Amino acid sequence: MSQFPLFYKLGIRYILDIYNVEYILFLISLLVVFTIKDWNRVIILLVFFVSGYTLTMSLASFNVVRYNYELIQFLLPLTIFFTSFTNIFKKKDNFRYKGNMRKNYILAMVFGAIHGFSYSNYLTGINPGTMKVMDQFVAFNLGVSSGQIVVALIFLLLAFIFISLIGINRRDWVMVISSGIAGVALTIMFESKFW
């Protein structure tokens, strides 16, 4: 019997689990500078992020590379903090320029690679035996990607409501959300066992 549906659901739940808030916060810190009008750039950004974590998740899940779990647990909030912190100091709309967008895509891929190790740790933890590519790894990865799409759609809808309908200044939106996320990320970093 195929385990595809089970691992797909586990991937979605892993991203949407409130106790794994780091993944949701990182996605929001990537997306906060965008609106629904930027949907094509959001898709490209998510493709780069998915590419980054798929590579490292596959390498780690199939024991091609080994990593220090405590270091990864420290680097996760560091990626969140860095992304949010840079959002705070971006000039209005400078993320729209091609050069800045390329930097965002590369950062999304690199930071995605760090997140991929954490996803792998969870996947191999629930499935310590032999990995079946079609039934487990691919299903879990698709579930993780689906969960991230749900987060992206909900957040972009909220951004549309607050910016376009309610009339909140876009720069204020970015500043408040990025500052809050940076603060949470700092707290998580200082609680890390890596110290």
N, CA and C atoms as an extended XYZ file, in Angstrom:
585
Properties=species:S:1:pos:R:3:atomname:S:1:resname:S:1:resid:I:1 pbc="F F F"
N         0.838       -1.194        0.000 N   MET     1
C         0.000        0.000        0.000 CA  MET     1
C         0.882        1.257        0.000 C   MET     1
N         0.513        2.230       -0.791 N   SER     2
C         1.305        3.449       -0.920 CA  SER     2
C         1.239        4.292        0.344 C   SER     2
N         2.386        4.817        0.732 N   GLN     3
C         2.447        5.707        1.888 CA  GLN     3
C         2.458        7.176        1.454 C   GLN     3
N         2.223        7.405        0.180 N   PHE     4
C         2.278        8.765       -0.355 CA  PHE     4
C         1.342        9.720        0.387 C   PHE     4
N         0.034        9.383        0.550 N   PRO     5
C        -0.869       10.321        1.234 CA  PRO     5
C        -0.432       10.635        2.664 C   PRO     5
N         0.051        9.624        3.381 N   LEU     6
C         0.481        9.822        4.762 CA  LEU     6
C         1.638       10.818        4.843 C   LEU     6
N         2.676       10.602        4.026 N   PHE     7
C         3.850       11.482        4.075 CA  PHE     7
C         3.550       12.867        3.504 C   PHE     7
N         2.622       12.932        2.554 N   TYR     8
C         2.196       14.236        2.032 CA  TYR     8
C         1.542       15.052        3.151 C   TYR     8
N         0.635       14.422        3.887 N   LYS     9
C        -0.039       15.104        5.001 CA  LYS     9
C         0.952       15.485        6.096 C   LYS     9
N         1.923       14.617        6.359 N   LEU    10
C         2.943       14.938        7.361 CA  LEU    10
C         3.749       16.173        6.951 C   LEU    10
N         4.055       16.306        5.666 N   GLY    11
C         4.783       17.480        5.167 CA  GLY    11
C         3.987       18.755        5.353 C   GLY    11
N         2.693       18.704        5.028 N   ILE    12
C         1.838       19.885        5.207 CA  ILE    12
C         1.755       20.248        6.684 C   ILE    12
N         1.495       19.255        7.522 N   ARG    13
C         1.360       19.512        8.965 CA  ARG    13
C         2.649       20.055        9.560 C   ARG    13
N         3.778       19.585        9.055 N   TYR    14
C         5.055       20.040        9.595 CA  TYR    14
C         5.230       21.544        9.402 C   TYR    14
N         4.846       22.040        8.240 N   ILE    15
C         4.971       23.478        7.971 CA  ILE    15
C         3.905       24.271        8.711 C   ILE    15
N         2.687       23.769        8.775 N   LEU    16
C         1.586       24.524        9.372 CA  LEU    16
C         1.483       24.345       10.882 C   LEU    16
N         2.340       23.516       11.471 N   ASP    17
C         2.328       23.285       12.912 CA  ASP    17
C         2.769       24.545       13.641 C   ASP    17
N         1.936       25.027       14.538 N   ILE    18
C         2.227       26.260       15.274 CA  ILE    18
C         3.481       26.132       16.134 C   ILE    18
N         3.858       24.892       16.496 N   TYR    19
C         5.057       24.681       17.304 CA  TYR    19
C         6.332       24.751       16.465 C   TYR    19
N         6.201       24.737       15.157 N   ASN    20
C         7.334       24.919       14.237 CA  ASN    20
C         7.259       26.305       13.611 C   ASN    20
N         7.027       27.285       14.433 N   VAL    21
C         6.773       28.644       13.968 CA  VAL    21
C         7.931       29.217       13.148 C   VAL    21
N         9.131       28.664       13.291 N   GLU    22
C        10.277       29.194       12.547 CA  GLU    22
C        10.044       29.181       11.039 C   GLU    22
N         9.416       28.139       10.544 N   TYR    23
C         9.227       28.015        9.098 CA  TYR    23
C         8.208       29.035        8.589 C   TYR    23
N         7.149       29.230        9.351 N   ILE    24
C         6.146       30.220        8.975 CA  ILE    24
C         6.748       31.625        9.045 C   ILE    24
N         7.508       31.901       10.112 N   LEU    25
C         8.131       33.223       10.255 CA  LEU    25
C         9.113       33.507        9.119 C   LEU    25
N         9.877       32.493        8.711 N   PHE    26
C        10.829       32.714        7.625 CA  PHE    26
C        10.090       33.034        6.327 C   PHE    26
N         9.032       32.284        6.045 N   LEU    27
C         8.262       32.551        4.828 CA  LEU    27
C         7.686       33.965        4.839 C   LEU    27
N         7.142       34.359        5.989 N   ILE    28
C         6.567       35.708        6.083 CA  ILE    28
C         7.653       36.769        5.914 C   ILE    28
N         8.834       36.515        6.492 N   SER    29
C         9.917       37.500        6.336 CA  SER    29
C        10.365       37.609        4.883 C   SER    29
N        10.254       36.530        4.116 N   LEU    30
C        10.552       36.593        2.680 CA  LEU    30
C         9.453       37.337        1.912 C   LEU    30
N         8.204       37.121        2.336 N   LEU    31
C         7.065       37.610        1.567 CA  LEU    31
C         6.599       39.014        1.917 C   LEU    31
N         6.999       39.528        3.075 N   VAL    32
C         6.434       40.784        3.577 CA  VAL    32
C         6.665       41.967        2.646 C   VAL    32
N         7.672       41.919        1.826 N   VAL    33
C         7.943       43.038        0.915 CA  VAL    33
C         7.119       42.962       -0.375 C   VAL    33
N         6.318       41.912       -0.501 N   PHE    34
C         5.527       41.716       -1.719 CA  PHE    34
C         4.039       41.955       -1.465 C   PHE    34
N         3.318       42.199       -2.549 N   THR    35
C         1.858       42.237       -2.513 CA  THR    35
C         1.363       41.236       -3.555 C   THR    35
N         0.060       41.105       -3.630 N   ILE    36
C        -0.513       40.167       -4.601 CA  ILE    36
C        -0.116       40.536       -6.031 C   ILE    36
N         0.090       41.825       -6.299 N   LYS    37
C         0.503       42.263       -7.642 CA  LYS    37
C         1.853       41.676       -8.037 C   LYS    37
N         2.658       41.291       -7.042 N   ASP    38
C         3.984       40.734       -7.295 CA  ASP    38
C         3.959       39.205       -7.364 C   ASP    38
N         2.819       38.613       -7.691 N   TRP    39
C         2.660       37.161       -7.630 CA  TRP    39
C         3.720       36.417       -8.441 C   TRP    39
N         4.115       36.970       -9.589 N   ASN    40
C         5.113       36.277      -10.410 CA  ASN    40
C         6.480       36.241       -9.715 C   ASN    40
N         6.834       37.315       -9.017 N   ARG    41
C         8.106       37.332       -8.275 CA  ARG    41
C         8.045       36.419       -7.062 C   ARG    41
N         6.874       36.334       -6.447 N   VAL    42
C         6.698       35.423       -5.308 CA  VAL    42
C         6.899       33.982       -5.766 C   VAL    42
N         6.350       33.634       -6.917 N   ILE    43
C         6.510       32.277       -7.436 CA  ILE    43
C         7.986       31.978       -7.675 C   ILE    43
N         8.710       32.905       -8.298 N   ILE    44
C        10.137       32.703       -8.553 CA  ILE    44
C        10.896       32.550       -7.232 C   ILE    44
N        10.582       33.397       -6.265 N   LEU    45
C        11.234       33.324       -4.953 CA  LEU    45
C        10.989       31.969       -4.297 C   LEU    45
N         9.750       31.492       -4.345 N   LEU    46
C         9.425       30.191       -3.753 CA  LEU    46
C        10.119       29.051       -4.489 C   LEU    46
N        10.255       29.167       -5.801 N   VAL    47
C        10.971       28.132       -6.569 CA  VAL    47
C        12.433       28.056       -6.127 C   VAL    47
N        13.064       29.195       -5.929 N   PHE    48
C        14.451       29.204       -5.452 CA  PHE    48
C        14.540       28.619       -4.044 C   PHE    48
N        13.597       28.984       -3.176 N   PHE    49
C        13.588       28.462       -1.813 CA  PHE    49
C        13.391       26.945       -1.821 C   PHE    49
N        12.425       26.473       -2.605 N   VAL    50
C        12.154       25.031       -2.699 CA  VAL    50
C        13.368       24.297       -3.259 C   VAL    50
N        14.028       24.880       -4.250 N   SER    51
C        15.229       24.249       -4.831 CA  SER    51
C        16.312       24.089       -3.773 C   SER    51
N        16.507       25.126       -2.964 N   GLY    52
C        17.535       25.074       -1.927 CA  GLY    52
C        17.272       23.996       -0.903 C   GLY    52
N        16.035       23.954       -0.372 N   TYR    53
C        15.794       22.955        0.677 CA  TYR    53
C        15.626       21.548        0.122 C   TYR    53
N        15.179       21.413       -1.128 N   THR    54
C        15.059       20.072       -1.711 CA  THR    54
C        16.437       19.436       -1.868 C   THR    54
N        17.412       20.236       -2.286 N   LEU    55
C        18.771       19.720       -2.459 CA  LEU    55
C        19.333       19.195       -1.139 C   LEU    55
N        19.325       20.015       -0.107 N   THR    56
C        19.935       19.577        1.158 CA  THR    56
C        19.083       18.533        1.867 C   THR    56
N        17.767       18.630        1.728 N   MET    57
C        16.911       17.622        2.354 CA  MET    57
C        17.164       16.254        1.742 C   MET    57
N        17.350       16.203        0.435 N   SER    58
C        17.624       14.918       -0.213 CA  SER    58
C        19.008       14.401        0.162 C   SER    58
N        20.013       15.276        0.160 N   LEU    59
C        21.365       14.841        0.519 CA  LEU    59
C        21.434       14.334        1.953 C   LEU    59
N        20.746       15.009        2.858 N   ALA    60
C        20.772       14.592        4.265 CA  ALA    60
C        19.891       13.371        4.507 C   ALA    60
N        18.728       13.321        3.876 N   SER    61
C        17.804       12.200        4.092 CA  SER    61
C        18.379       10.880        3.597 C   SER    61
N        19.157       10.941        2.532 N   PHE    62
C        19.739        9.722        1.979 CA  PHE    62
C        21.191        9.525        2.422 C   PHE    62
N        21.567       10.219        3.506 N   ASN    63
C        22.878       10.073        4.159 CA  ASN    63
C        24.069       10.348        3.243 C   ASN    63
N        23.893       11.241        2.288 N   VAL    64
C        25.008       11.637        1.428 CA  VAL    64
C        25.888       12.630        2.185 C   VAL    64
N        25.251       13.514        2.962 N   VAL    65
C        26.002       14.462        3.788 CA  VAL    65
C        25.523       14.357        5.239 C   VAL    65
N        26.429       14.683        6.140 N   ARG    66
C        26.093       14.719        7.571 CA  ARG    66
C        26.177       16.173        8.029 C   ARG    66
N        25.465       16.490        9.091 N   TYR    67
C        25.422       17.867        9.564 CA  TYR    67
C        25.257       17.892       11.077 C   TYR    67
N        25.576       19.030       11.651 N   ASN    68
C        25.435       19.239       13.087 CA  ASN    68
C        24.041       19.797       13.348 C   ASN    68
N        23.187       19.014       13.976 N   TYR    69
C        21.796       19.403       14.183 CA  TYR    69
C        21.685       20.662       15.041 C   TYR    69
N        22.491       20.760       16.078 N   GLU    70
C        22.416       21.939       16.950 CA  GLU    70
C        22.830       23.214       16.211 C   GLU    70
N        23.802       23.090       15.314 N   LEU    71
C        24.191       24.241       14.496 CA  LEU    71
C        23.037       24.664       13.592 C   LEU    71
N        22.365       23.694       12.982 N   ILE    72
C        21.221       24.004       12.110 CA  ILE    72
C        20.117       24.678       12.911 C   ILE    72
N        19.867       24.200       14.131 N   GLN    73
C        18.830       24.800       14.974 CA  GLN    73
C        19.172       26.243       15.354 C   GLN    73
N        20.447       26.577       15.357 N   PHE    74
C        20.861       27.963       15.589 CA  PHE    74
C        20.751       28.779       14.294 C   PHE    74
N        21.128       28.170       13.174 N   LEU    75
C        21.115       28.886       11.898 CA  LEU    75
C        19.700       29.201       11.407 C   LEU    75
N        18.714       28.367       11.764 N   LEU    76
C        17.338       28.624       11.331 CA  LEU    76
C        16.854       30.004       11.780 C   LEU    76
N        16.882       30.311       13.086 N   PRO    77
C        16.440       31.655       13.479 CA  PRO    77
C        17.378       32.753       12.978 C   PRO    77
N        18.643       32.414       12.737 N   LEU    78
C        19.561       33.413       12.185 CA  LEU    78
C        19.120       33.819       10.783 C   LEU    78
N        18.660       32.854        9.975 N   THR    79
C        18.164       33.182        8.630 CA  THR    79
C        16.920       34.060        8.722 C   THR    79
N        16.079       33.774        9.708 N   ILE    80
C        14.862       34.573        9.904 CA  ILE    80
C        15.242       35.993       10.319 C   ILE    80
N        16.147       36.095       11.277 N   PHE    81
C        16.570       37.410       11.763 CA  PHE    81
C        17.204       38.221       10.638 C   PHE    81
N        18.117       37.616        9.905 N   PHE    82
C        18.817       38.329        8.829 CA  PHE    82
C        17.830       38.844        7.786 C   PHE    82
N        16.898       37.981        7.364 N   THR    83
C        15.928       38.378        6.341 CA  THR    83
C        15.043       39.518        6.838 C   THR    83
N        14.539       39.386        8.064 N   SER    84
C        13.677       40.433        8.628 CA  SER    84
C        14.442       41.731        8.851 C   SER    84
N        15.649       41.619        9.369 N   PHE    85
C        16.461       42.789        9.667 CA  PHE    85
C        16.772       43.578        8.390 C   PHE    85
N        17.094       42.876        7.321 N   THR    86
C        17.375       43.578        6.057 CA  THR    86
C        16.117       44.219        5.488 C   THR    86
N        14.951       43.614        5.744 N   ASN    87
C        13.692       44.236        5.295 CA  ASN    87
C        13.499       45.602        5.938 C   ASN    87
N        13.891       45.715        7.195 N   ILE    88
C        13.687       46.964        7.946 CA  ILE    88
C        14.453       48.113        7.306 C   ILE    88
N        15.614       47.818        6.753 N   PHE    89
C        16.472       48.882        6.219 CA  PHE    89
C        16.392       49.043        4.707 C   PHE    89
N        15.513       48.297        4.072 N   LYS    90
C        15.343       48.478        2.634 CA  LYS    90
C        14.624       49.788        2.365 C   LYS    90
N        15.105       50.477        1.359 N   LYS    91
C        14.416       51.692        0.949 CA  LYS    91
C        13.125       51.301        0.249 C   LYS    91
N        12.202       52.229        0.237 N   LYS    92
C        10.893       51.949       -0.346 CA  LYS    92
C        11.018       51.432       -1.780 C   LYS    92
N        10.459       50.272       -1.994 N   ASP    93
C        10.368       49.637       -3.319 CA  ASP    93
C        11.715       49.271       -3.946 C   ASP    93
N        12.824       49.308       -3.181 N   ASN    94
C        14.089       48.961       -3.837 CA  ASN    94
C        14.181       47.470       -4.144 C   ASN    94
N        13.288       46.664       -3.580 N   PHE    95
C        13.274       45.235       -3.875 CA  PHE    95
C        12.747       44.959       -5.282 C   PHE    95
N        12.187       45.965       -5.917 N   ARG    96
C        11.635       45.775       -7.262 CA  ARG    96
C        12.709       45.792       -8.351 C   ARG    96
N        13.876       46.334       -8.049 N   TYR    97
C        14.938       46.386       -9.055 CA  TYR    97
C        15.508       44.994       -9.297 C   TYR    97
N        15.883       44.717      -10.541 N   LYS    98
C        16.335       43.375      -10.911 CA  LYS    98
C        17.513       42.890      -10.083 C   LYS    98
N        18.479       43.757       -9.847 N   GLY    99
C        19.652       43.358       -9.068 CA  GLY    99
C        19.286       42.935       -7.659 C   GLY    99
N        18.389       43.682       -7.022 N   ASN   100
C        17.938       43.336       -5.680 CA  ASN   100
C        17.121       42.056       -5.688 C   ASN   100
N        16.321       41.855       -6.722 N   MET   101
C        15.529       40.631       -6.805 CA  MET   101
C        16.447       39.423       -6.945 C   MET   101
N        17.515       39.538       -7.737 N   ARG   102
C        18.451       38.416       -7.877 CA  ARG   102
C        19.069       38.069       -6.529 C   ARG   102
N        19.429       39.096       -5.750 N   LYS   103
C        19.991       38.843       -4.418 CA  LYS   103
C        18.976       38.121       -3.535 C   LYS   103
N        17.714       38.546       -3.612 N   ASN   104
C        16.667       37.887       -2.824 CA  ASN   104
C        16.498       36.430       -3.229 C   ASN   104
N        16.567       36.154       -4.523 N   TYR   105
C        16.426       34.777       -4.996 CA  TYR   105
C        17.581       33.904       -4.498 C   TYR   105
N        18.796       34.435       -4.578 N   ILE   106
C        19.971       33.678       -4.122 CA  ILE   106
C        19.896       33.435       -2.620 C   ILE   106
N        19.530       34.469       -1.863 N   LEU   107
C        19.388       34.295       -0.412 CA  LEU   107
C        18.306       33.276       -0.079 C   LEU   107
N        17.204       33.310       -0.815 N   ALA   108
C        16.133       32.337       -0.577 CA  ALA   108
C        16.642       30.923       -0.812 C   ALA   108
N        17.474       30.742       -1.831 N   MET   109
C        18.016       29.407       -2.108 CA  MET   109
C        19.004       28.973       -1.024 C   MET   109
N        19.911       29.872       -0.645 N   VAL   110
C        20.913       29.534        0.376 CA  VAL   110
C        20.233       29.257        1.717 C   VAL   110
N        19.322       30.141        2.112 N   PHE   111
C        18.626       29.936        3.384 CA  PHE   111
C        17.705       28.723        3.307 C   PHE   111
N        17.144       28.469        2.131 N   GLY   112
C        16.347       27.251        1.944 CA  GLY   112
C        17.182       26.008        2.170 C   GLY   112
N        18.446       26.055        1.735 N   ALA   113
C        19.341       24.911        1.944 CA  ALA   113
C        19.521       24.626        3.439 C   ALA   113
N        19.609       25.672        4.237 N   ILE   114
C        19.736       25.489        5.688 CA  ILE   114
C        18.465       24.859        6.246 C   ILE   114
N        17.321       25.344        5.797 N   HIS   115
C        16.046       24.789        6.265 CA  HIS   115
C        15.878       23.333        5.837 C   HIS   115
N        16.434       22.976        4.698 N   GLY   116
C        16.331       21.598        4.214 CA  GLY   116
C        16.926       20.578        5.173 C   GLY   116
N        17.993       20.948        5.863 N   PHE   117
C        18.578       20.031        6.847 CA  PHE   117
C        17.601       19.775        7.992 C   PHE   117
N        16.894       20.798        8.400 N   SER   118
C        15.914       20.638        9.472 CA  SER   118
C        14.744       19.771        9.016 C   SER   118
N        14.267       19.987        7.790 N   TYR   119
C        13.187       19.151        7.255 CA  TYR   119
C        13.634       17.694        7.220 C   TYR   119
N        14.882       17.476        6.805 N   SER   120
C        15.422       16.117        6.730 CA  SER   120
C        15.466       15.463        8.100 C   SER   120
N        15.845       16.251        9.104 N   ASN   121
C        15.912       15.707       10.464 CA  ASN   121
C        14.544       15.194       10.907 C   ASN   121
N        13.516       15.946       10.610 N   TYR   122
C        12.159       15.525       10.955 CA  TYR   122
C        11.762       14.285       10.166 C   TYR   122
N        12.012       14.307        8.858 N   LEU   123
C        11.624       13.185        7.995 CA  LEU   123
C        12.312       11.895        8.406 C   LEU   123
N        13.616       11.955        8.648 N   THR   124
C        14.329       10.730        9.045 CA  THR   124
C        13.969       10.323       10.473 C   THR   124
N        13.518       11.284       11.290 N   GLY   125
C        13.081       10.958       12.643 CA  GLY   125
C        11.783       10.169       12.661 C   GLY   125
N        10.858       10.481       11.739 N   ILE   126
C         9.598        9.738       11.690 CA  ILE   126
C         9.730        8.478       10.854 C   ILE   126
N        10.822        8.372       10.110 N   ASN   127
C        11.025        7.220        9.248 CA  ASN   127
C        12.485        6.801        9.285 C   ASN   127
N        12.919        6.195       10.410 N   PRO   128
C        14.338        5.859       10.548 CA  PRO   128
C        14.813        4.725        9.641 C   PRO   128
N        13.902        4.039        8.994 N   GLY   129
C        14.295        2.919        8.125 CA  GLY   129
C        14.735        3.396        6.764 C   GLY   129
N        14.670        2.506        5.809 N   THR   130
C        15.076        2.822        4.444 CA  THR   130
C        14.054        3.747        3.788 C   THR   130
N        14.552        4.762        3.135 N   MET   131
C        13.691        5.740        2.480 CA  MET   131
C        13.264        5.204        1.113 C   MET   131
N        11.959        5.232        0.858 N   LYS   132
C        11.436        4.870       -0.457 CA  LYS   132
C        11.155        6.185       -1.179 C   LYS   132
N        11.859        6.418       -2.248 N   VAL   133
C        11.823        7.730       -2.884 CA  VAL   133
C        10.411        8.172       -3.228 C   VAL   133
N         9.673        7.400       -3.963 N   MET   134
C         8.354        7.832       -4.421 CA  MET   134
C         7.354        7.948       -3.280 C   MET   134
N         7.408        7.005       -2.361 N   ASP   135
C         6.375        6.961       -1.321 CA  ASP   135
C         6.627        7.898       -0.157 C   ASP   135
N         7.837        8.250        0.106 N   GLN   136
C         8.111        8.991        1.329 CA  GLN   136
C         8.765       10.340        1.083 C   GLN   136
N         9.945       10.347        0.522 N   PHE   137
C        10.659       11.606        0.342 CA  PHE   137
C         9.892       12.580       -0.549 C   PHE   137
N         9.480       12.120       -1.715 N   VAL   138
C         8.784       13.005       -2.664 CA  VAL   138
C         7.457       13.475       -2.071 C   VAL   138
N         6.726       12.562       -1.422 N   ALA   139
C         5.441       12.939       -0.823 CA  ALA   139
C         5.631       13.974        0.280 C   ALA   139
N         6.612       13.762        1.146 N   PHE   140
C         6.862       14.707        2.230 CA  PHE   140
C         7.275       16.065        1.669 C   PHE   140
N         8.153       16.056        0.672 N   ASN   141
C         8.617       17.302        0.063 CA  ASN   141
C         7.463       18.054       -0.597 C   ASN   141
N         6.595       17.343       -1.290 N   LEU   142
C         5.431       17.993       -1.894 CA  LEU   142
C         4.487       18.539       -0.829 C   LEU   142
N         4.374       17.819        0.281 N   GLY   143
C         3.557       18.295        1.394 CA  GLY   143
C         4.115       19.575        1.994 C   GLY   143
N         5.438       19.606        2.186 N   VAL   144
C         6.100       20.810        2.708 CA  VAL   144
C         5.857       21.984        1.753 C   VAL   144
N         6.017       21.750        0.463 N   SER   145
C         5.808       22.812       -0.531 CA  SER   145
C         4.358       23.285       -0.531 C   SER   145
N         3.428       22.361       -0.403 N   SER   146
C         2.015       22.727       -0.369 CA  SER   146
C         1.703       23.568        0.864 C   SER   146
N         2.262       23.190        1.997 N   GLY   147
C         2.078       23.971        3.223 CA  GLY   147
C         2.603       25.385        3.065 C   GLY   147
N         3.730       25.519        2.379 N   GLN   148
C         4.311       26.848        2.172 CA  GLN   148
C         3.458       27.680        1.227 C   GLN   148
N         2.852       27.047        0.247 N   ILE   149
C         1.953       27.768       -0.658 CA  ILE   149
C         0.736       28.277        0.111 C   ILE   149
N         0.217       27.452        1.026 N   VAL   150
C        -0.919       27.877        1.859 CA  VAL   150
C        -0.537       29.104        2.677 C   VAL   150
N         0.634       29.057        3.326 N   VAL   151
C         1.105       30.204        4.125 CA  VAL   151
C         1.247       31.434        3.234 C   VAL   151
N         1.852       31.267        2.057 N   ALA   152
C         2.061       32.405        1.148 CA  ALA   152
C         0.731       33.017        0.719 C   ALA   152
N        -0.234       32.190        0.353 N   LEU   153
C        -1.530       32.707       -0.093 CA  LEU   153
C        -2.257       33.445        1.025 C   LEU   153
N        -2.255       32.866        2.220 N   ILE   154
C        -2.923       33.515        3.356 CA  ILE   154
C        -2.255       34.848        3.674 C   ILE   154
N        -0.917       34.847        3.686 N   PHE   155
C        -0.218       36.086        4.033 CA  PHE   155
C        -0.427       37.163        2.975 C   PHE   155
N        -0.364       36.800        1.699 N   LEU   156
C        -0.571       37.790        0.637 CA  LEU   156
C        -2.002       38.318        0.648 C   LEU   156
N        -2.959       37.472        1.015 N   LEU   157
C        -4.342       37.925        1.148 CA  LEU   157
C        -4.469       38.921        2.300 C   LEU   157
N        -3.812       38.619        3.429 N   LEU   158
C        -3.814       39.558        4.560 CA  LEU   158
C        -3.152       40.877        4.178 C   LEU   158
N        -2.042       40.796        3.438 N   ALA   159
C        -1.365       42.020        2.992 CA  ALA   159
C        -2.292       42.848        2.117 C   ALA   159
N        -3.029       42.187        1.234 N   PHE   160
C        -3.979       42.892        0.364 CA  PHE   160
C        -5.059       43.587        1.196 C   PHE   160
N        -5.588       42.881        2.203 N   ILE   161
C        -6.636       43.454        3.055 CA  ILE   161
C        -6.115       44.679        3.806 C   ILE   161
N        -4.940       44.526        4.440 N   PHE   162
C        -4.429       45.619        5.268 CA  PHE   162
C        -3.901       46.792        4.450 C   PHE   162
N        -3.234       46.510        3.335 N   ILE   163
C        -2.622       47.599        2.552 CA  ILE   163
C        -3.626       48.220        1.575 C   ILE   163
N        -4.300       47.365        0.799 N   SER   164
C        -5.175       47.892       -0.256 CA  SER   164
C        -6.559       48.288        0.245 C   SER   164
N        -7.138       47.514        1.148 N   LEU   165
C        -8.502       47.798        1.586 CA  LEU   165
C        -8.550       48.705        2.816 C   LEU   165
N        -7.748       48.401        3.819 N   ILE   166
C        -7.757       49.208        5.046 CA  ILE   166
C        -6.924       50.470        4.874 C   ILE   166
N        -5.885       50.401        4.049 N   GLY   167
C        -5.094       51.590        3.742 CA  GLY   167
C        -3.855       51.793        4.590 C   GLY   167
N        -3.360       50.717        5.188 N   ILE   168
C        -2.112       50.821        5.954 CA  ILE   168
C        -0.963       51.091        4.984 C   ILE   168
N        -0.075       51.996        5.358 N   ASN   169
C         1.088       52.322        4.545 CA  ASN   169
C         1.949       51.065        4.359 C   ASN   169
N         2.343       50.822        3.122 N   ARG   170
C         3.098       49.602        2.824 CA  ARG   170
C         4.421       49.549        3.579 C   ARG   170
N         5.089       50.672        3.674 N   ARG   171
C         6.365       50.719        4.393 CA  ARG   171
C         6.162       50.404        5.877 C   ARG   171
N         5.079       50.927        6.473 N   ASP   172
C         4.773       50.628        7.873 CA  ASP   172
C         4.487       49.138        8.065 C   ASP   172
N         3.773       48.557        7.117 N   TRP   173
C         3.453       47.124        7.129 CA  TRP   173
C         4.743       46.303        7.185 C   TRP   173
N         5.668       46.632        6.288 N   VAL   174
C         6.945       45.906        6.236 CA  VAL   174
C         7.730       46.108        7.537 C   VAL   174
N         7.794       47.335        8.015 N   MET   175
C         8.571       47.647        9.222 CA  MET   175
C         8.037       46.924       10.450 C   MET   175
N         6.729       46.994       10.669 N   VAL   176
C         6.137       46.396       11.875 CA  VAL   176
C         6.292       44.886       11.864 C   VAL   176
N         5.942       44.263       10.762 N   ILE   177
C         6.019       42.802       10.700 CA  ILE   177
C         7.467       42.331       10.763 C   ILE   177
N         8.348       42.966       10.023 N   SER   178
C         9.755       42.566       10.028 CA  SER   178
C        10.394       42.766       11.403 C   SER   178
N        10.064       43.859       12.066 N   SER   179
C        10.611       44.108       13.412 CA  SER   179
C        10.139       43.049       14.392 C   SER   179
N         8.852       42.715       14.346 N   GLY   180
C         8.316       41.684       15.232 CA  GLY   180
C         8.961       40.336       14.995 C   GLY   180
N         9.115       39.966       13.726 N   ILE   181
C         9.733       38.676       13.393 CA  ILE   181
C        11.196       38.659       13.813 C   ILE   181
N        11.908       39.762       13.593 N   ALA   182
C        13.318       39.834       14.000 CA  ALA   182
C        13.448       39.640       15.507 C   ALA   182
N        12.542       40.239       16.266 N   GLY   183
C        12.570       40.087       17.723 CA  GLY   183
C        12.342       38.646       18.154 C   GLY   183
N        11.375       37.988       17.538 N   VAL   184
C        11.112       36.572       17.855 CA  VAL   184
C        12.316       35.717       17.471 C   VAL   184
N        12.909       35.990       16.322 N   ALA   185
C        14.071       35.220       15.865 CA  ALA   185
C        15.246       35.370       16.825 C   ALA   185
N        15.468       36.585       17.321 N   LEU   186
C        16.543       36.797       18.306 CA  LEU   186
C        16.309       35.957       19.556 C   LEU   186
N        15.076       35.921       20.025 N   THR   187
C        14.733       35.129       21.211 CA  THR   187
C        15.025       33.647       20.970 C   THR   187
N        14.614       33.139       19.814 N   ILE   188
C        14.851       31.728       19.483 CA  ILE   188
C        16.353       31.449       19.395 C   ILE   188
N        17.104       32.379       18.809 N   MET   189
C        18.565       32.198       18.685 CA  MET   189
C        19.214       32.096       20.058 C   MET   189
N        18.819       32.962       20.973 N   PHE   190
C        19.444       32.968       22.296 CA  PHE   190
C        19.052       31.757       23.133 C   PHE   190
N        17.929       31.114       22.771 N   GLU   191
C        17.508       29.904       23.462 CA  GLU   191
C        18.141       28.648       22.860 C   GLU   191
N        18.876       28.820       21.777 N   SER   192
C        19.489       27.678       21.085 CA  SER   192
C        20.518       26.982       21.967 C   SER   192
N        20.590       25.657       21.839 N   LYS   193
C        21.565       24.872       22.593 CA  LYS   193
C        22.960       25.003       22.006 C   LYS   193
N        23.057       25.648       20.852 N   PHE   194
C        24.345       25.799       20.189 CA  PHE   194
C        25.316       26.610       21.034 C   PHE   194
N        24.798       27.539       21.836 N   TRP   195
C        25.646       28.360       22.686 CA  TRP   195
C        26.312       27.489       23.690 C   TRP   195
